[in-house]
Amino acid sequence: MDLKGNSVTWFGHGTWLWTTSEGKRVIVDPFLENNPSCPESLRDPSPVHAILVTHGHIDHIADLPGLAAKNPDAPVIASWEVGAYLQGQGVGNVVQMGVGGTVDAAGVAATMVTAVHGSGIGAPDDTMLQGGVAAGFMLEFPDGLVVYQAGDTDVFGDMALLAEIHRPDVAVLPMGGHFTMGPSRGVHAVRLLGVNRVLCGHFGTWPPLAGRPSELRALVPQDVEVPDLEPGDSF
C-alpha cells in the first residue's frame, strides 16, 4: 500500500501508530495493556510524539495516562470534554479542540471531524460521565498524504462532504459491526469517501465484533485495496 513514505502499524482494535516520513510517531486511541488483541511487544510504543483521541470510551483511553506519562512532550489531542477528563486524571500537555478545528500533531495537520457514535466516559465509581461528541480525524502528512482516521462510527451521508473538503487518499474504518459499521454498511462509506485504499480495524477483539476486511473486500470494486490484517501488521 503506497503511503508516500509514511508507515502505519495496527495494534489491534482501534489503535494505530503512524510513523511519518520525517520519523515522527503519532498514535491514535492507545489501547495497550488492557487490549486483549495487542501483541505483547507493542504494549509500550514509546517514544511517541503525539497522541490523538477520537472519543472517551474505555477501549480508547484506558491506557492513555500511562503512555502520556512516559512521553510528557507529546501533545494529547482530544475533544474539550475528553481533554478535561484527562486533565483531571493528571494527564499533562492536553490540547483540547472541537469538530472542525485543526491542530499540529508532530508535523501532521490533524482536523477533528464528525463521527456517529457515543463518547461517554466510565468513571471509577461506575457512573458515566459526559464525554461530548465522538469524532474522527483527517490527517494531512507533511508529504501530502491525507488519511481519514474514522474512529468508531457508522456510515453517514456527510462522509461525501468530508471527501469533498479533504480528498483523503486512505480511509481507516471500523469494520467489526455491533458497535460500529460492519462490511454491509462499510461499502457505502467507501463509496461516499471515494477512496481506493482502506484499512479496517475495530474487529476481532471480542466475539460481537464479527466483521472482517475480507467481507468488505468482496463488496467493493476490484480496484479498492482492502488488505487482511492481524494485530502487529504494518504497511
C-alpha positions in Angstrom: 0.0 0.0 0.0 1.5 3.3 -1.1 1.7 5.7 1.9 4.1 8.2 0.3 7.0 7.2 2.6 4.9 7.1 5.8 4.0 3.8 7.6 1.3 2.5 9.9 1.0 -0.3 12.4 -2.2 -1.8 13.7 -2.1 -2.7 17.4 -5.5 -4.4 17.3 -8.9 -2.9 18.0 -8.9 0.8 17.3 -5.2 1.6 18.0 -3.0 2.7 15.1 0.6 4.1 15.1 1.6 6.3 12.2 5.3 7.0 11.6 5.8 9.9 9.3 8.4 10.1 6.5 10.2 12.5 8.9 10.3 9.9 11.7 7.6 11.3 14.0 5.3 8.8 15.7 1.6 9.6 16.1 -0.6 7.1 17.9 -4.4 7.1 17.7 -6.6 5.8 20.6 -3.9 4.0 22.6 -5.5 0.8 24.0 -2.5 -1.3 25.0 -2.1 -3.2 28.3 -5.9 -3.7 28.5 -6.2 -4.6 24.8 -6.5 -8.4 24.5 -5.5 -8.3 20.8 -2.4 -6.1 21.2 0.8 -8.0 20.8 3.0 -8.0 23.9 5.9 -6.4 22.0 3.7 -3.4 21.2 2.3 -2.6 24.6 4.8 0.2 25.2 5.1 2.0 21.8 7.3 4.8 23.2 8.6 7.0 22.0 5.5 8.8 20.6 5.4 12.4 19.5 1.6 13.0 19.5 -1.4 11.2 20.9 -4.8 11.5 19.2 -8.1 10.6 21.0 -11.3 10.1 19.0 -13.7 9.6 22.0 -13.9 8.8 25.6 -14.9 5.1 25.7 -12.7 3.0 27.9 -11.3 0.9 25.0 -9.8 4.1 23.6 -8.4 5.9 26.7 -7.8 3.2 29.3 -4.0 3.2 28.8 -3.6 6.8 27.8 -2.5 8.3 31.1 0.4 5.8 31.4 1.6 6.4 27.9 1.3 10.2 28.3 3.4 10.0 31.5 6.2 8.2 29.6 6.0 10.8 26.8 5.4 14.1 28.5 6.4 16.2 25.5 3.8 14.5 23.3 0.6 16.6 23.0 -2.6 14.7 23.8 -5.2 15.9 21.4 -8.8 15.4 22.3 -12.3 17.0 22.4 -12.9 19.7 25.0 -14.8 17.2 27.3 -12.5 14.2 27.0 -9.5 16.5 27.4 -10.9 18.0 30.6 -11.4 14.5 32.0 -7.9 13.5 31.1 -6.5 16.6 32.8 -8.5 15.6 35.8 -6.7 12.2 35.7 -3.3 14.0 35.8 -2.5 13.9 32.1 -0.4 16.9 31.1 0.1 18.6 27.7 -3.6 18.2 26.7 -4.7 20.1 23.6 -8.5 20.5 23.7 -10.3 21.1 20.5 -13.6 20.7 18.7 -15.0 19.3 15.4 -13.8 21.5 12.6 -10.6 22.6 14.3 -7.1 21.8 13.1 -4.0 21.4 15.3 -0.4 20.3 14.7 0.3 16.7 15.8 4.1 16.3 15.4 4.1 17.8 11.9 0.8 16.2 10.9 -2.2 18.6 10.4 -5.0 16.9 12.4 -8.5 18.1 11.7 -11.2 16.8 14.0 -14.3 15.7 12.1 -17.7 14.2 12.7 -18.4 10.6 13.8 -21.6 8.8 14.6 -21.0 7.1 17.9 -21.1 7.8 21.7 -18.3 9.2 23.9 -19.4 8.6 27.5 -16.6 8.1 29.9 -16.8 5.3 32.5 -15.8 6.8 35.9 -14.2 4.8 38.7 -17.4 4.7 40.7 -19.3 3.1 37.7 -21.1 6.3 36.8 -21.0 7.5 33.2 -19.5 11.0 32.6 -20.4 13.3 29.7 -17.7 12.9 27.0 -19.0 15.3 24.4 -19.3 14.0 20.9 -17.3 11.2 19.2 -15.0 12.3 16.4 -12.6 11.2 13.8 -9.6 12.9 12.3 -8.4 13.9 8.9 -4.6 13.7 9.0 -2.6 15.6 6.4 1.0 14.4 6.4 4.0 16.7 5.5 4.4 15.0 2.1 0.7 15.4 1.2 -0.7 12.0 2.2 -4.3 12.5 3.6 -5.7 9.8 5.9 -9.2 9.6 7.2 -8.9 8.1 10.7 -12.6 7.5 11.2 -12.5 6.4 14.9 -15.7 4.5 15.9 -18.6 5.3 13.6 -21.4 4.2 11.5 -21.6 5.3 7.9 -23.2 8.8 7.5 -24.0 10.8 4.4 -21.6 13.7 5.2 -18.7 11.4 4.5 -19.2 12.7 1.0 -18.7 16.3 2.2 -15.6 15.3 4.2 -14.3 13.7 1.0 -15.0 16.9 -1.0 -13.2 19.0 1.5 -10.2 16.8 2.4 -9.7 14.5 -0.5 -8.4 11.5 1.6 -6.1 9.0 0.0 -6.6 6.3 2.6 -9.5 5.6 4.9 -9.1 3.7 8.3 -12.6 2.4 9.0 -14.0 0.3 11.9 -15.4 -2.9 10.4 -16.5 -5.2 13.3 -20.1 -4.2 13.4 -22.3 -4.3 16.6 -20.9 -1.0 18.0 -19.9 0.5 14.6 -20.5 -0.1 11.0 -19.8 -3.6 9.5 -19.0 -4.6 6.0 -22.5 -4.2 4.6 -22.5 -0.6 5.7 -18.8 0.0 5.2 -19.2 -0.5 1.5 -21.3 2.7 1.4 -18.6 4.5 3.4 -16.0 3.6 0.8 -18.3 4.8 -2.0 -19.0 8.1 -0.2 -15.4 8.7 0.6 -14.2 7.8 -2.9 -11.0 6.1 -1.6 -9.3 3.1 -3.2 -7.1 2.3 -0.1 -8.9 1.1 3.0 -7.5 -0.2 6.3 -10.0 -2.0 8.6 -9.9 -2.0 12.4 -12.1 -2.5 15.4 -12.8 -6.1 14.6 -12.0 -9.4 16.2 -11.2 -8.1 19.7 -14.3 -9.7 21.2 -16.9 -12.1 19.6 -19.5 -9.5 18.8 -17.0 -7.7 16.5 -17.5 -10.2 13.7 -17.0 -8.2 10.5 -13.8 -8.8 8.6 -11.8 -7.0 5.9 -12.4 -9.9 3.5 -16.1 -9.3 3.7 -15.7 -5.7 2.8 -13.3 -6.6 0.0 -15.9 -8.8 -1.5 -18.3 -5.9 -1.8 -16.2 -3.0 -3.1 -14.9 -2.6 -6.7 -11.8 -4.6 -7.5 -9.6 -1.5 -7.7 -10.2 -0.8 -4.0 -7.3 -2.1 -1.9 -8.6 -3.7 1.4 -5.8 -5.9 2.9 -6.3 -8.6 5.5 -4.9 -7.6 8.9 -3.6 -9.2 12.0 -2.6 -7.2 15.1 1.0 -6.1 14.7 0.8 -5.8 10.9 2.5 -2.8 9.3 2.2 -1.0 6.0 
